Amino acid sequence: MDKSFDPRAIEQDLYRQWEESGCFAVRPEGAPPYCILLPPPNVTGTLHMGHAFQHTLMDALIRHRRMRGDATLWQGGTDHAGIATQMVVERRLAAEGRTRHELGREAFLEAVWDWKEHSGGTISSQMRRLGNSIDWSRERFTMDEGLSNAVTEVFVRLHEEGLIYRGKRLVNWDPVLHTAVSDLEVLSEEEQGSLWHFRYPLADGTGHLVVATTRPETMLGDTAVAVHPEDERYRHLIGRQVELPLTGRTIPVIADDYVDPAFGSGCVKITPAHDFNDYAVGMRHGLPVINIFTIDALLNENAPKAYRGLDRFAARKRVVADMEQAGLLEKIADHRLMVPRGDRSGAVIEPYLTDQWYVKAGPLAEPAIRAVEDGRIRFVPENWSKTYFEWMRNIEDWCISRQIWWGHRIPAWYDAQGKVFVGRSEAEVRERHGLGAEVALTRDEDVLDTWFSSALWAFSTLGWPEQTPELRRFYPTSVLVTGFDIIFFWVARMIMMGLRFMDDVPFREIYITGLIRDAEGQKMSKSKGNVLDPIDLIDGITLDELLEKRTSGLMQPQMAKRIAKATRGQFPEGIPAFGTDALRFTLSALATTGRDIKFDLGRIEGYRNFCNKLWNAARFVLMNVQKHDTGLGPELRQPALADRWIMDRLHATAAAVTTHYDSYRFDLAAQALYDFTWHDYCDWYLELTKPVLNGDADASVKRATRHTLVQVLEALLRLLHPMMPFITEAIWRDVKGPAGVEGRFLVERAWVAADDFPADPTARQELEWVQGFITGLRRIRAEMDIAPSKAVPVLVQNWSETDQSRYLEHRPLIDFLARPESVTWLNAGEEAPESALAPVGEMRLLIPLAGLIDRDAEIARLEKEIGKLEKNLQQSETRLANESFVARAPEEVVNKERARVSDMRATRADLGAQLERIRRL
């Protein structure tokens, strides 16, 4: 083995070997199926930290189940991402001075496919860098022929069942993209605005009503003024007419419970074509619906002539100015309001009346609700089921048509009279409806919402509508790993479609992950400049390279400036290469069920050190077993206490890690593996083997120790492999020879069964006593600043015969690791000199201080340390006593400061006790 671990030297070559050897293919044939669907990332972009997080957890599950003997399928692929992809290609055309309309539909779609072929491999390449053990032979794309056929089949069947219909309804309209978007694609954030109060004169000239609006331009499309039916102020006006200023029209005063009498004046303008609530009121009262906007959100021919052609916001200014000039502007008040914006374009969304295709959601939602209620599908954590139920029980019909060109074109055709025909092809439509060649048919221009095809992912990727062997074997899939932000976009819709077309749920469990946030708890976003590219963390990136990254990348220049601050100057020159395993283990260790994750570069550095620790441990083992008898023969072995103890610890660790995988507690699995590797195996067991291997122990004991070294290391590599595939595979290549293990790759080895390693409570108790003795002496040395190399006399108080016999039996280990000069067993009541003390159960270890330390120098050191601590403690206590700080600082910062004060007080007490003991010398 190389002296140091260099992930860049092994990772890509190892992955190539895995893939070329078919390690990720489904096998064996007769094994229980285990399948995970990869939430298909958009083909437009690159993987971000959220992807890296979820992919790590999915891959760990797949590798774990593969090693347990299941027939595993991690079904991968990418999504065509209709709107997002079309935007990317249109921007590329714009840079060349062209538009899609100049190209025409067919040429534009060719350009999109060309771009997809050249750029679509980026995500697959990144997934390989993350170690994803996907069966690449089954990779799918939502616009593949097979999946496109499934989309058409579903559309036609739902239409035949009356669950897809076409109708004119109010939709969320993106005036930049010129398409309808769903409620889930609208981001509403509170912004500062105004509330304009206008006077609407009564038509008979007897007065006026005051209405308030946040969108003055829409008044040009008003068709009523509404008041509450029980509002005494206006009951006498119900049914009368008011003049709609600037339009020359009169509109009625109507009564409706929708109106809140306490808000504003209690009078509400009703614009059915440009407000969802107003549309519902208009339907109840049979009001006209007047659309005053074009698809660009310009004022159209239905607006008064003076406003036609104006942008909606320019029209707003003109309307306000004209109302003021007419003496009809009552007042303007500041007002905070929610502004809806398209998640892709950022444009303010406009409610807009158009003809669209819809899925009737109610009949599909009912069985999907029951599937979760009766336990056929389980959410992990369970509380997300409440979020699911709340949305599903209030579900509205799904607008599935989009006015773009890239996507699955709606399988509908129109004749000259506008009659619509739905079918799998134009030929089928003509045959079914008896339409000859003389009847001209025009195909619908719209495409389907991207989430429509994604909703079929669980069965379309397995070959539906064909009844393929994969579909029969792997549907329903085992678990879906995804974020809470797409429960409605994707999860709920997959459940509805799976139950409708497969008569079964698409997955048994749904593991909902949290969001990846930065070290301060902020959501990662380009606008904040705090986005981390997982590949940069794997390969490293210099500060100069960071500065070269612009808004098109995952990390903006602001991030480069934040790195030094975020890591307290750890990486002032950029991010070092941490390697994939360190990243994956960090993400696994942070995966606390259902909670958002704060990602700190300091944490991944710690797990890079963990990789180095494992590498060095393996080198130690191999250096001590190569060219030696490792006990593979039939001769009896005599395992030492340490050998029996590490087997016991491995038994407990294997059992715990298996349990944690089954309950999706990746964090607990990672912690158990870390503790066993770092503390039990490296810090203790490897050290305990040294006096055996290097001393005069019997040959059979040495042989047993060498055997245990290799046996435990090989099992540890298998336990770590799902989270850390590269380093474990690299080490295993060297270990498998001495261990006598057959097989090409560690990825193909069996999972560690806890019962393969015997539990040994006696060895556990014995070794814990030895650890306590050694740790107690080490703690005294550290507290008293006594050099580890200095032999010290040890006194033992309150001991039992068991303690003494354990010491005598394990004295070589204690002498080697604790270096006592002598050990004196004090009788009951026997006085001891002034000493530092460490308890080991009921027994007490004492080290006399006289002559071991320079009394005056140690007093001076402790007084200086206490003085520095007192100063820092006073500063922190003053800060916490400041009411302004406690009130304004983030709760996390305040709690951190309180914890710091608590730690400093405890340290001050310990240092004070040490100082008093030394003063008594």
N, C-alpha and C positions, 0 to 999 in steps of 0.2 A: 504494500500500500504506500501511496505517496505520503510524505510527512504531514502535509496539511490538506484540508478538504477544499477543493476548488470546484464549485458547482458548474461553472462555465465549461469545465473540461469534460464533464460527463453527461449533462442533462440531455442535450439534443441528440447525442449519439445513442444514449440508452433508449430514448423514445422511439427513434428510428428502428432500433432492433425489436422493440416490443411490437410496433405496428407491422413491420415486415414479417414477423413470426406469427402473426395472427393471434396474439395473446388476448385481444379484446373481443374476439368473436364469441358468439353464443355457443356454449357447451357446458356440461355434457348433455346429451339428448334426453336422458330419462330423469334429470334432476328437477327439483322444484323451480318454477320460473320466478324470476325477480326482475322487474322492469321499472326504470325511471325515465320519464320524459324530460328532455332538456327544454326548458322554456326557450323557444327559438329566438336568439338575438337578431335584431334588425341587420340586414345585410349592408345597410348604409355605413355603419360606423365601426368602432373598435370597442373592445371589452374594457369596462371600467371596474372600479374596485367592488361594486355591487355584484357584477358578474363573477369576478374572481372569488368572492366570498361564497356565493351560492354554488358555483362549479366545484369548489373545494369540498364542500359538504356532500354534494351529489357523488363526486368521485370517490370520496372516502367510503360512502355507503356501498357503492358498486364494488370497489375493490374488496371491502370487507365481506360482502355477500358472495363474491366470486371465490374468495378463499374458504368460505364456509361450505362450498360445494354446490351453490345454487347455479342454475342456468341464467346468467345475468345478461340483460340487454339494457344498455344506456342508449336510448334512441335520440340521436342528435340531429341537428339541422338548423336552418336559418329561415327567417321570415322576410317576405318581399317588401314589407313596410311601405305600403302604397304611397301615402302622402310624403313621408320622409324621403323616400328614394326619388320620387318625382321632383321634390324640391332640390335635391342634390344635383340631379342631371340638368334641371332648368337653370340652376346657377352656373353650371359649367357652360351651357349654351350661351347664357347671357354674357359670360366673359369673352365669348367669341363673337358677340354681336348678333346672336340669333335667338329666336324664340321657338317654342314647340309648335306654335300655330303656323309659323313659316315652314317648318319641316313637314307638318301633317302627322296624323296619328300613327300610321304604320312606320314611317321613318323615325319618329320619336321613340316608339317602342323598341325599334332596332337599336337605337342609341342607348336606351336603358339596359337592354340585355348585354350590349357590348361593355357598358360600364360595369355591370354585375360580374361578367366573366373576368374582367381585369382586376377589379377591386374586391370582389366577394370572397376571395381566399384569405383575406387579412384575418378575419375572425377565426377561421379554422386553424390558421397558423398560430394565433395566440392561444387557442384552446390546447393545442399540442404543447406549447411552452408551459402551460399550467399543469401539464401531466394528465389531462382528461383522458380516461381510458374508454372513449366512445368507440362503438363498433362503426368505424368509418365506412365500411362497405354498405352500410344502411343509411348513410347521411341523406337527409331530405331537404327540399326547398319548397316553400308553399306554392310556388308557381310551376313545380314539376308537373309533367303530364298526368301522372297518377293522382296527385293531390288535387289538381285542377278538375279532373273528372269527378272526384268525390264532392267538390264544391258544387258543381253543376247538378249532380244527382240530389244532393241535399236541398238545394234551392227548389228544384222541380217538385220533389216530393212534398216539401212544406207548402208550396203553392197549391198543389193538388188537394192538400188537406185543409186549405183555407187558413193556414198559419202564416203565409206571406201574402201581403196585399200592397197595392199602390194607392196612395191618397195624397190630397193636398192638405198639408198641415204645417204648423209653425215649427221651424227647426233652428238650431244654432248654425248661423251662416258665417263662414270665414271670408271676408271681403277681399283678402289678399290671395288666398288659395282658390277662391271661387268654388267652394264646396261646402256641403253640410258636414258638420262634425257632431259627434255624440256628446252627451253631457259629461262623460268621463274624459273627454279630450279638451275640456274647458277648465282653465285654471282661474279661479276667482280670488282676488286679493283686495284687501281694503285699501282704498286710495282717497286722497283729499279731493273733494269736489264741491259743488254748490247745489243749493236747493232754490230754484226760481219760483216765485209766487206770482201767478198771472191772474188778471181779472177777465172773466168771461161774461160779457153783458147778457142779461136776459133779453130775449128777442122782443118782448113787449116794451122794453125801455124802462122797466120799473126798478132796475138795480143790476147787481152783478153777483156772480159767485167767484170765489178765489180758489184756484187749484194750485197745487205745488208739484213741481216735476224736476227730476235730475237730468232730463233729456229734452230740452225745449224744442229741438227740431222735430220731434215726433208728434207735436201737437198738430202739425199739418195733416196728420192722418187720423186725428181723433174722430170717433163716431158717437160718443156719448160722454156725459159727466155722471158719475155714480155717487150716491150718498147712501148711508145706512138707513134701512127702512124704519128704524126706531129713533132716528136722530130728529128730535123735536125742532131743531133749527131749520131743517130743510123739507120736512114732510109735506108742507104745502106747495113745494116746488116740483115734486115728483110728477112726471108726465109733461111738464112744460118744456119749452125750447130755449136754448141759449145760442147766441151768435158765436161761432168759432172764429176768433180774430184772424185776420190776414188771409182768409180763404173764401169769404162770401158764402159760407155754408152755415146752416143751423143744425144743431144736434140736440137730442133729447136729454133730459135729466131722468135717470133711472135709479131704482132702489135695489141694492144687492148687499147680502151679508158679508161679502168680501171686504167691504170698506171698514176701516178702523176709524171710528169717530174721533178718537183721541189724537190721531196723527194729523199734523198740519191743520188745515181748516176743516177737515172732515169731508171735503169734496175731492174726488179722484177723477182725473181725466182718463178715458178708456180709449186705447189705441190697439185694437185687436190684431192688427198685422205686425206689430212690433213689440209685443210684450206677452210673455207666456200666460201670466195671470189675467191680463186684459183679454187675451184670446178666449180663455175659458168663460169669462164674464160675457163676452160677445156672443159665444155659442149659446149660452143660457137665454140671452135676450134677443137673439136673432138680429144682431147688429150687422151692418155692412162691414166688410173687411177691406180696408184701403191700403194697398202697399205703395209706399212713397219712395222706395229705394230701388236702385239697380243692383246688379250683382257686385258692383264695385263700391256699394254704399254711397252712391251719388243720388241726388234727388231726381226722380223720374217725372214722367208726364202727368202723374196724378197729383203732383204738388203744384201750387200756384206758380205761374209763369216766372215770377221774379226769383224763384229759388231753384228752378230746374238746372241741372248740371253741376250744382254746387256739391262739394264734399260735405258729408254729414256734419263735420265739426265746423266748417265754414258756414254752413246753413245755420248752425246753432247760434253763432255770433250774430248773423244777420237777423234771425228771428228775435233774439233778445233786444237788439238795437231797435228794430221796428216796433216791438211791443212797448218799449220805453218811449219812443217817439209818439206813439198813439196814446200814451198815458195809461197803459194797461199793465205796466210792471209794478206790482205792489211792493216787493222787496226781494233781495238776494241774501241768503244765509249760507254760511259755511256748513258743509255737510260731509261726513265720512260715509262712503258707500263702497259696496263690493262691485268691482269692475271685472267682467268676464273676458278673458283673453284666450286665444287659441294656443294650445301647448306647443304647436309647431311654428306658427308664424309670429306669435306675439301680438297679433292684431286684436283690437276690441271686437268681440263677437256680436253679431247683430241678429236678433230674432227675425226670421224671414219666412214668408209664406211661399212654399214651393211644392211641386209634386215630387214625392220620394217613395221608395220602397221600404216597407216595414215588416218586421217579424212580430207576430202577436205573441207577446211574452208570457202572459198569464198561464195558459195551458201548459207551457213548457216549464214554468217555474214551480208549479204545484208538486210534481213528482220529485223535482230537485230539492225542494224543501224537505219532503218526507225522507229522502235518502240520508240526509244529515240527522234528522230527528230520530230515525230508527237505528242509527249507528252503522249503516252500510258504509258511510264515509265519516272519518274522524278527523277533526282539526287538532293540530298540535302547535301551540297551546290551544286548549279547548275554548278559551274566551273569544277566539276569532269567529266561532260559530255564531255568536250573538251579532257580530257585524254582518255576517253573511245573511242571517235571517232578517235583520232589519231592512237590508236592501232588497232582498228577494220578495219579502211580503209587501213591499211598496213599489214593485217593479213596473215600469212603463214600457210600452211597445218600443222596439229597437229599430231605429232608422239605420238601414244597412246599405243605402246607396250613397255613392260619393261621385262628385262631378269632376273626376280626374281621369287620366288615361291609363296609368300603370296599376294593374290589378286584374282580378277576375271579372271579366265583363259579364254583366247581367244577362242571363239567357232568356231574353224577352225580345219579341219583334212586334212592330206596329204596321198596320195597313194604312192606306191613304186617309181613312176616316179616324185614325187614332185608336182603333181597337187593338188591344194588346193580346198577344199569344205567347205563352211560356212553354218552353220545351228544351230538350237536351241539344237540339240542333235545329237549324232552319228546315232541314229536310224532314225531321220528325214533326215539326209544327205544321208543315204543308200537308203531310200525310194524315196527321191526326184530325186536322180541321178541313180537309178537302180543298186546300188552296192550290190552284194551278199556277203554272209559271207566269201566267198573265197578271197575277195579283202581285203587285210590288210590295215587298216587305222591307222595313228598315229596322236594323237592330238597335236596341237601347244603347245610348252612348255612355251611360254610367257604368261604374265598376262597383264591386262590393267592398264594404268596410273590411279592412285588413283583419279585424278581429273575427269576422265571419269564418274565414278559412282557418284561423288559429283555433277556433272553437272545435274544429274537427280533428285537431292534431293527434289526439289519443288513438283514434282508429284509422284516420286517413294515412298516417305514416306506416301503419301495419298492413296496408293493402286494401282496405275497404274502398269500394263496395264488393270487391272480390273476397271470398271467404278463404283467405290465405292461411297456411299453417302458423305463421307468426301471429296473425290476428286471433286464432283459436287458442294459441299458447300463452300469449302475453297480455291479452285484454280480459279483465281489467288490469291495469298496471298497479304497481305496489305502492308507491308513494310519489307525491308531487312536492318538490321543494321550490318554493317561490316566495315572493315578497307580498306583504299585505296590500301594496298599492295596486296590484292587478287582480285582486279577488273578484272584482266586478267585471273588469275588462275581459278576463280570460277564464279564471277558475270556475265561476258560476256558469258561464256560457258553455264550457266544456262539459260540465255536469248535465246541463239541460240537453245538449246535443247527444251526449253519450247515452243517456237514458232513452232518448227518442229513437235513435237509430241502432243501438246495440242492445237495448233492453237491459242495460246494466250500467253501473257507475263506471267512470273512466279510471278511477284510482281508489284505493282503500283508505289511504291516509293523506293528509295535506299538512306538510311541515312548513309553517310560516316563519320566515326569518325576519330579523329587524333590518334597519337601514345602517349602512356604513357612514359614520360621521367622522369629522376630524378630531384632533386631540382635545379641542375646546368644546366638542359636542355640537358643532355646526354641521348642517347638512352639506355634503360635498356638491359644489356646483361651479361651473366655469365663471359665473359672475362674481363669485367670492374668491376665485383664484386659489382654491384649496383642494383641487382635484388631484389625486395621485393616479398615475398610470401603473398598473400592476407590472408591466414589463420593465418599466424603469426601476422598480423595486427589485426585480429579479436580476437585471443586468447591471444596474447602477447607471447614474447619469451625472455628469459634471455640472457645475453651476453655469458654465458657458453654454452647455447644451440646453439647460433649462431655459436660459434667456432666449435661445433661438426658437423655442416652442411658442407658437402664437395661438390665437383663439381657435384655430382649426384643430388643435390637438387637445388631449385630455388635461394638460396642465398649462396654465397661463403663466406669463412672466411674474405675476404677483406671488405665485407659489414659491418661486425661487427666493424671493425676499422674505417669505414667511418661514422658510426651512430653519434658518439659524435660530429664530425666535421660538418656533414650535419645538425644537429639539434642544433648546438651551445651549446652543452653540456646538452640539455634538458633531454636526455635519456642515460646517460653514462653507465647504467647497463643493457641496452637492450630495447626492445620495450614493453610498457605496453599493456594491453588488451583494445583495443578501442571499440570492438564490431562491429557487422555487420552493424548496422544502421549508425554509425559514418562513416564507410568506404563508404557505399553506398551514403550517403548524400554528402560526400566530392567529390566522383567521379561525381555525378550529378552536383554539383556546379561548377566543373571544365570543364564541357562539353560544352565549347564554340564551336559553329558550325565550323567544319572543321579545327580547330587548334590543334596542338600537345599540350599535357598537361604536365606541370611540377608538379610532385607529391612531396609535402613537408610534412614530418611527423608533422611539426608544424600545418599544415592546418587541418589534421585529429584530432589532439588534440583539436583544436578549436571547431570542430563539435561534439566531445565527450562531451565537455562542453555544447553544445547546447542540446544534449540528456538529460544531467543532469538538464538543465534549464526547459525543457519540463516536466520532471518527477516531479520536485519540484513544478511547476505550477499546475500540476494535483493534487498533494497532498494537496496544498493550497485550491484548489476548493473543493475537497472531504471533507476536514476537516470543510469547511464552509457551506456545503449543507447537509451532512449526518444528519439524524434525524431532518431536518428542512423542512418547506414547500418550495418547489421549483417551485410553481406556475403551477402545472400540472392540476389543477382543472379548472372549467369554469369561476371562478371569474375574474373580470377585473384586469389588472395589470397597474401600473403607472411607466413606465421605466424612470430611471434617465437619465441625459444627457450622462453620460459615457456609459450606456447601448445602447442608440441610436447610439452613435459614434462608438462603437466597431462593431455593426451590419453593419454600413456603411463601415467600413474598411474591414470587412469580405466579404461583397458584392464585393468590388473592388478586393480583393485578389483572391477570387474564380474565378471571371471573368478572371483575368490576368493569373492565373495558368492554367486554361483550354485552353486559347489562346496559351500559351507557349508550352503546350504539343502538341497541334495540329501543331505547327510549329517546333517541335523538339528543342526548346530552353530550354533544361533541366537546363542550368545555370540560366536563368532568372526566371524559375519556382522556383528553389531552393532559389534564392535571395528573391523573393517575399514572400515565405513561412517563410524564416528566419527572414526577417524584420517584418512581421506581428507577428510572434510568440514571438520573443525576445523583440522587441520594443513596438509594439502596445498592444499586449495582456499581456505580463509579466511586462515590465517596466512601462506601463501606466495604462492599464485597471485594472489589479489586485490591483495596488496601489490605484486607484481611488475608488475601491469598499470598501476599508477598512473603511473610515469614514462613509459610508452608513451602512455597516454590523455591525460595532462596535459602531455607534452613536445612536442618538435618532430619526432616520428617521422613517417615517410612515411604518407600517407593510407591506402595499402593495408595497412600494418602495423596501423594503428589499426582499420581495418575488420576485419581478421582477428582481432584481439584481442576486439573487441566480439562478433563471431560466436562465438568460442570461449567467452566468458563465458556467453552465453545457452545455447549448445549443451551445455556441461558442466553448467550449472545444471539444465537440463531433464532431462538424463540422471540427474543426482544425485537429483532429485525422484522419478524412477521407481524408482531403486534403494532409496530410503528409504521409499517408499510402503507396502509391506507391513507394516512395523513402525510407521510414523508416518503414518497415512492422512490425518488432518485437516489438519495444517499443510502437508503436501506438496500436497494438493488445493487449499488456499487460495492458496498461492503460485503454483501452476501456472495458476490462472485468470488471473493477470496475465502470466505468462511466455509462455503459449501464443500470444498475439498477436504479440509481437516475434519469437518463434521460428518463426512460420509453421506451427505445428502445428494440425492439425484434430482435431475430436473434442469431445464434450461434457465428459468428465471424465477426469482422470488415471487413475482406477481402470480405465478402458477402454483405456488405452494399452498398447503392447507392452513387454515386458521389455527391458532393456538387453543387447544382445549385445556381448560384449567386442570382437569383431572389427570392430564398427562404429567403433571408435576405435583408431588405429594404435599398435602398440607402437613405441617409438623409443629404443633403448638409447643412442644417441649423445646425444640430448637429455637422457636421464636422467643420464648421466655428467657432462655439462656443467653441468647445473643443480645436481647434488649438490655439485660443486666450488664453485659460487657460494654455495650454502647453507652449506657448510663455512666459507668465508671470512667470511661475514656472521655466522654463529653463533659462530665463534671470537672475533671482536671483541666481540660482545654479551656473551659469557661473561666476558671480561676486564673489561668495564665493570661487570658485576654484581658480580664478585668484589672489584674494587677500589673499588666504590661511586662510579664515575664517571658523571655524569649522561648520559643518552642523547643529549641535545641538544648536548653538548660535543664539538666536532671534535677528533680525536686523531691524532697522527702514527703511522704504522704502518711497522714494519720487517719485511722478509721475508727469512728465512734458508732455506737448503737447498732452493731452488726450482729448477724445471726450465723449459726453454723453453716447454713446454706450459702450465705454470702462468702464466707471464708473458703468453703469447698469450691465454689464457682471460681473464685480468684485463683486458687491453686491449680485448678484444671485448665484455666484459660490464661494463665500468666504470660505465656509467650506472646499472645496477641496484645495484652495490655502493655507489656514491656516495649513491644515494637511500636505501638501507636501512641502511648501516653508518656513514655520515658520517665517513669518514677525512679528516683534514686534509691528509695527504699519504701516499704509499706509496713507500718507498725499498727497492730490491732490493739487499741486501747481497751482496757477492762472497764466494766461499768463503774462510774463514779470517778474514774481516773482523770485528773486535770490535764488540760491541753494548753499550750502557750497561745498567745494571740495569733489567730490564723484566719485565712480566707476559707470560706465554707461552701460546699456544694452538696445538696441532698441527692441521694440515689435511692428512691423509695424511702424506707424507714432509716436506712443507713446514711451516715454523713461522712463526707470526705473533707479533710482539713489539710491545708498546706501552711505550715508555720512561716510567718513573714520575716522574722528576724534573720538578718544576714542574706536574704534573697534579693532585697531591693535597697536602693539608696533612699533612705527615709526622707531626707530633706528635699532631694530632687523630685521624688514622687509627690510629696506634699505640694511643692511649687507647681508641678505639672497639673495636678488635679485642681488646685486653686485657680490657675489660669483658665483651665477648661470650664470650670464652673462659672467664672466671671464672664467668659464669652457667651456661655449658655444663658446666663441671667440677662444679659443685654438683649439677646435675640428674643427671649421670652417676654421681656418687658415691652419690646416693640410690638410683638404680636398681641399681647394682652391690651395694649393701648388701642390698637386697630380694632379689636373686637368690642372695646368699650365705646367706640365711636358709633353712635346710632345711625349716622348718615351712611357709613360704610356698610353696616349690617343691612340697612334698608335697600340700598341701591345696588350693591354688588350681587352678582349671580349667586343663587343658593349654593351651588357647587363650590364656588370660591370661598364662601363663608364657612361651609362645613369643612373644607380642606384646612382652613386656617385654625379652626377649633381642634381638629385632629392633631395638627402640628403643635398646638399649645399643650394638649394632653400628653403627647410624646415627650416634649421638652420637660414637662413637670416630672414625669416618671424617670427620665434620664437624670435630672437634677437630684432626685431622691437617691438614686443608685450611686451617683458620684459622691454625694454627701456621706453616705454610709461607708464607702471605701475610704474617704478622707478621715473619718473618725477612727476607723480601725488602725490606720497607719499612724495617726497621731498618738495612739495608745502604745505603740511599740517602744 
